[in-house]
Amino acid sequence: MICSLLSHLLKKRIMYRYYAYGLKIISDTAFEQFVREDFEGEADLQMHHYVEDSVKEILVNDNQVCVRGKDIFFRNYAGFFEARLGNEIFYEEHEGVNEAVAKEFVMGNVMALLFLERGLNVIHGAAVRYRDKTIIISGNSGSGKSTVTTELIRRGAKLITDDQAVISFENGEPVIIPGYPSQKLCEDAARRNELEIDELIKVDDTKNKYAIPRIDSFYPEISRVDAAFFISRHEEGENLVAGQVTGARKADVITKNLFLKPFFTTTMPIPPKMMMDCITLAGKIVVYEVSRKSNAQTLDSIIDYIDSTLVY
């Protein structure tokens, strides 16, 4: 631990301050997707570009996860990562690995683990403010949720959060905590939207994704969740199959789309409070499933369907 900490202190001199997900954040390395913002008082979250030797000694194999109460750490092909007590994040990439690759895990898995430690639910998807409603656009990777979100923004929606929809409850009502004014798009999607690739920040070498600034189309206010659309793909049949989810299936659909669903499947069960929060959320919002046929032109139809549901 002493060697890692001394090395870290010698390397890092600049501290960066951010505000995201309702948290005052201080970091010893830059996270380009966040917007820098000075703030008064102590930080809610400290981010460190090192991992203590005592943690690394436990994580001897890739894809290894250790849970010690509200201290969760893991190792994968990119490096070592830790979310501690809901208020600290540590990360350190392996030798020869681009730091940007490790940062992508910090922005995704590690942040989600931190929210878990803070007792918050995270749905895998974006949230936008559209036609005076707050809606979640969720689905597995490759389902088309980013394409739908981008089209909604093009049509006037305001981005609330991208990739992680963090749910809290205020006076018993579910609300979305705004993330930060940036959206990730793969290169093909960025080019389809006539964005200049050379002017964007590449945030994921593996999936070839770029950070798209959304400062002018960002909704920074906490707002009540009205509806969620869960997007998937199918190979045969109609181009678009969509419908409202009712009854107990609503909670099932929500839990299947939690950001940490793989973690809950392999490492630990969903905490009882989180399960109850999913049930409460299901009872408070309208839920829809939208399945599009692969390789079919369905974007306009999906937007038309979303429009048709928001007239209530």
N, C-alpha and C positions, 0 to 999 in steps of 0.2 A: 504494500500500500504506500509506503514512504517513497519508493522509487517512482511510482506512477505519479504521485502528487507533486513531487519536486520537479519532475520533468514537465508536468502540466503548468506549474507556476512559472517556470522559466520561459515557456513558449507563449503564454497568454498574458496580454497586458491590457487590451481593450475590452470593455464590457458593453454589451449591447442591451438596450431596453426596448421591450415590445409590449403591446397590449393585444391579446387574442383570447377568444373563448371566455371572455370575462375575467381573465387573469392578467395581473401585472407580472411580466416575465423579464428576468435578467439572464443573459447568456454570455459565456466567454468566447463564443464564436458566432458568426453571422448566419442568420437564417433568412435567405433572400425573399421568401414568400411572405414573411411577416412584414408589417410596416413599423418602422421605428417610431417610438413615442416615449417621451419623457413622462415620468409620473412621480408623485410624492409618496413617501412612506416606503415600507418594506415590500419586497416582491412576494407574490403568491407562489411563484414557480422559479426555481433556479435550474439552469441547464448547464451541464459541465461536459467539456470535451475530453473526458478521460474516464476510465473505470478502475476502481481500486483493485489492487493485486489480490486481495482476499476474495473478491467476487470472481475474478478470472480464474483463480485456482480451483474454484468449484465447477466452473463451466469448462470442461475439458473436451467436449465434443460439440460439433455443430448440431443445430436444432435441439439443443438442450435448454430446458426451462426449469427455473427454481422459484417456488413460491414460499415466502416466509412472512405470513401475515400480510401487511401492507407494504411489503418489499418484494417486487417481482423482477427477476432478471433472467436474461436469456442470451444465447450465443447462436449465430447463424453464419452463413458464408461471408457476410459483410463485416461482422465484428461482434463486439460485446455491447449489451444494452441493459439499462436498469431504470425502472420507475420506482421511486422510494417514497413511501408515506404520503403520496398524493401531492408532494410539493418539491420534489427534486427529480431530475432526469440526468442520467450519466450515459455517455456513449463513447465508443472508441473503435475505429475501424481496424481491420487486420492490415498488416503490412502489405503494401501493394494494391490495396483497395482504394478507389477514389472516395474521398470523404463525402461527396455528394450522394453516393449510394447509401452510406450509413445514415446520412441526414434524412433520406426518404423513409427509412424505417423509424426514425425518431418522430417524424411528422405523422406517421401512420400508426403502427403497432404500439410504439412506446407511449404516445399521447393517449391512445385508447386505454392502455393499462393504467395510466395515471388517472383518467376519468373513472375507471373502475374503482381505484383506490379512494376516489373522492365520492363514491356512491352514485355516479351518474351513468345513465344508459347512453350508448352510442350506436346509432343505426348507420349501416354502411350505405352512404349516399349523400347527395347534396340537398340543400333546402333553399327555396327561393320565395320571395314575396311577389305574388302575381295576382293581379286583379283583386287586390285588397285581401288576399288570402295567403296564409303561410302554408306551403306544401313541401313535402319531402319527396324526392325522386330517388328511389333506391333500386338495388339489383346487383347481381354478381358482376364481376369484371367481364367486360365484353358484351354486356346486355344492351348497352346503348344509352345508359343513364346520362353520361356526359354529353352525348349528342343532343338528347332531349333538353337537358339543362341549358346548353349553349343556345339552342333555338328559342327557348323561353326568354332568355336574356336578350336575344336579338329582337324579340317582340315586346320588350319593355319590362321584363321581370328584373328584380333586384336580387343579386346573390346574397344569401345569408351565410352559407357555409358550403364548402366543397369536400366531398369524400366522407366526412364525418359529421353526422347530424347529432349533436349533443343535446340530450333531452333532460330538462329539469322540471320541477313542479312548483308553481307558485299559487298558493291558496287552493291547492287541489287540481289546478289546471296545468296541462302540459305546455311547456314553452321551449322554443329553440334558442340556444345561446349562440350568438353570432360568432363565426370563426375569424377569418381574416380575408381581405379583399384580393384573393387570388384563386384561380381555377387551373387545374391540371388538364391538359389535353395532349393526346398523342400527336405525332407530327402530321399524320394524314388529316386528322380533324382540324388542326391548326391551319393547314394549307387550304382546306375546304372553306374555312372561314376567312380566307385572304389575309392571314396574319403573316408578318415578316419573321421567319424562323430565326434569322441572324440577330434579331433584336430581342429575342426571348431568352429566358434563363432555363437551361436544361436541368431538370430535377430528378430524372430517372433514366439512367443509361440502359437498364435492362428492358424497360417497356417503351423507351424512346419518347418520354413525356416532357412537356415544357410547361412552365408557369405562365399563365396568362393574367396580366394585371386587370383587376375589376374594380379599381378605386371609384370610378365614375358610376358604376352600377352595383354598388355595395349597399346593403341594408344593415345598419349597425345596431338596430334596436332589438331588444328581446321581444318576441311576439308569440302569441298562442298558436299552437299547431292546429291546423284545420283539417288537413287530409294528407294521405300518403299514397303514392303510386309505386307499386313494385313491378319492375320491368324484367321480363325474361325473354328467351328465344325458343322457337320451335322449328322443326324442319319440314313438316308436312301439314297440309290443310290450308285454312284461310290465312290471308296475309296478316290479319290482326284479330286477336281474340281478347276481349276486355270485359270486365264486369266488376261489380262491387262485391267485396268480401263481407260476409255477415257471421254473426254468432261467434262460437269459440274459435273458429278458424282465423279470426282477426289477430288474436294473440299469437297463434302459431306462426302466421306469416311474419309478424313483427320479430319474434324471437329467431326465426330462421335467417333474418337479415341483420342481426346484430353484427357490428364490426368484429367483435371478438368471438364469433360463433366457432371458428376452428379451435381457438384456445379453450373454449368451454367443452368442446368435443373431446380433446386429447389430454387436457391438463387438469381442469377442475370443473365441477358443475356450476351452472348458473347460480349465483347467490340468490337466496330467497327474496331479498328486497328487490333485486333487479327483475326477477320473475314477476313479482307483484306489480312493479312499475310498468312492465310490459302489458299486463292485464288491464291496469288502470288506463294506460295510453290507448289500448284497443277500445275501451269503453267510451273514450272521449273524442276520438277522431273518426273520420270516414276513411275506409281503406279500399283501395282498388288494386286489382291485378291486371297487368297489360302484357300480353305475350305477342311478340312480333315474329313473323316468319323470316328466317335468315335469308339474307340477300334480296329481300323484297324492299321496295321503296315505301316505307311506312311512317316516316317522320311526320308528314303533314297530318296523317290520320291520327297519330298519337296525340299531337297538339290539339286537333279538333276534339278528340275525346276528352282530354283534360279540360278544354274550354267548356264542353257540354256539362261537365260535372260541377263546375264552379258557379253555377247560377242559383244554387240553393241559398 
